[in-house]
């Protein structure tokens, strides 16, 4: 589904827009979405599990204060973003292309790996792998 914030706003819809996960950040939400979607309910959530808390706040008696706090935070983020843009200098497209990586594939010697494909280890003692496993993602998920 393609989301068109201007069409939602024109239609007078007051649907909260919760954005998050791996596709965006709080800064992106503040700079690119909050300014377009005019219903004062654009909210960044880290992942779907946190959206329940956000929706509860939107349905609570403290909704106006909550949304105002988010708006103020987004305004600060936008200011920070645009202040950072002032110091950027850009080069011309021609100059950027002149700095492109130049490779000589005809004369490049690439060492072939000793083994290509899938290798199956049967009856391998998995205890040998335990010290190499990063358990943090598992524990963060659970």
Beta strands, then each sheet from edge to edge (+ up, - down):
strand 1: 17-20
strand 2: 42-45
sheet 1: 1+ 2+
end
